[in-house]
């Protein structure tokens, strides 16, 4: 009887222990987010994507989006590479040490008139034609995308001739937009989007290179008078969403596949939709705020082309020297480029 009793009690204890144990230990990944918590990229893409990851992995992988960043915006790529954060996003142009030369294919003028098509095209061209993975060494690329067509937002400045850019102090995100506006005669200042409101209201800058969503996203609508647009975009910005390589390799192949099913091209579309929706709201806000929206044409468009063309040529030569068909890649991206 004692043997039977001990066996029964042991079985009960084992069942109790197994019942108390979780079926699996979920992997929690920390995503450092530096945009305002209500920014459309965070609300419309980053957080929905995090939820999708948890769903497709059946709860085995969870992503915690931080309300405050773990570092300055320009540091976010290295933060993911070095393991300071598990996942980060940011602009390639914030990193000016030459690591992301080929990413500039997503920054040029005339890439398209909506963020969805340009973002999806950027993912395809950069990954398939220009080996994006190699430029993101130390991380796993989860997403590549752009914002909507870049415009020139200004206070008390209207551009009708090449000479109108002289003395114009403009915020740029670095990279091609900075080279372009400097070449057109403006004085460029690099700063992250979070600094724009203060610098604009204090008169440090006369305008900004940004898409129309920024009017509301950064509360600029009361401090601007003019918006100059260009068909296909005055410029654009290339963005990354990356995970620390070691963290990625610690995830099972099954869950890696599941995560990528909602990442990559799918994330390009998700991010693009978030931006397009807010660009439309930003355009409506220009009317309410009495902001003059006009298209660049004539002398200004000719001036833009005269500066953009040699910048494109220099990039093509540099990337061709790395062994890529840069001319073809740029042609695939510049779907709205006018002839010279």
Secondary structure as GFF3:
##gff-version 3
##sequence-region A 1 340
A	DSSP	alpha_helix	2	20	.	.	.	ID=ss1
A	DSSP	beta_strand	27	32	.	.	.	ID=ss2
A	DSSP	alpha_helix	40	41	.	.	.	ID=ss3
A	DSSP	pi_helix	42	46	.	.	.	ID=ss4
A	DSSP	alpha_helix	47	56	.	.	.	ID=ss5
A	DSSP	beta_strand	61	65	.	.	.	ID=ss6
A	DSSP	three_ten_helix	73	75	.	.	.	ID=ss7
A	DSSP	alpha_helix	76	82	.	.	.	ID=ss8
A	DSSP	beta_strand	87	91	.	.	.	ID=ss9
A	DSSP	three_ten_helix	92	94	.	.	.	ID=ss10
A	DSSP	three_ten_helix	101	106	.	.	.	ID=ss11
A	DSSP	alpha_helix	115	129	.	.	.	ID=ss12
A	DSSP	alpha_helix	132	135	.	.	.	ID=ss13
A	DSSP	beta_strand	139	146	.	.	.	ID=ss14
A	DSSP	beta_strand	151	154	.	.	.	ID=ss15
A	DSSP	three_ten_helix	162	165	.	.	.	ID=ss16
A	DSSP	beta_strand	169	172	.	.	.	ID=ss17
A	DSSP	alpha_helix	175	183	.	.	.	ID=ss18
A	DSSP	beta_strand	187	190	.	.	.	ID=ss19
A	DSSP	three_ten_helix	193	195	.	.	.	ID=ss20
A	DSSP	alpha_helix	196	201	.	.	.	ID=ss21
A	DSSP	beta_strand	207	210	.	.	.	ID=ss22
A	DSSP	alpha_helix	214	217	.	.	.	ID=ss23
A	DSSP	three_ten_helix	221	223	.	.	.	ID=ss24
A	DSSP	beta_strand	226	229	.	.	.	ID=ss25
A	DSSP	beta_strand	238	244	.	.	.	ID=ss26
A	DSSP	alpha_helix	245	249	.	.	.	ID=ss27
A	DSSP	alpha_helix	253	261	.	.	.	ID=ss28
A	DSSP	alpha_helix	265	289	.	.	.	ID=ss29
A	DSSP	beta_strand	292	295	.	.	.	ID=ss30
A	DSSP	alpha_helix	298	320	.	.	.	ID=ss31
A	DSSP	alpha_helix	326	333	.	.	.	ID=ss32
###
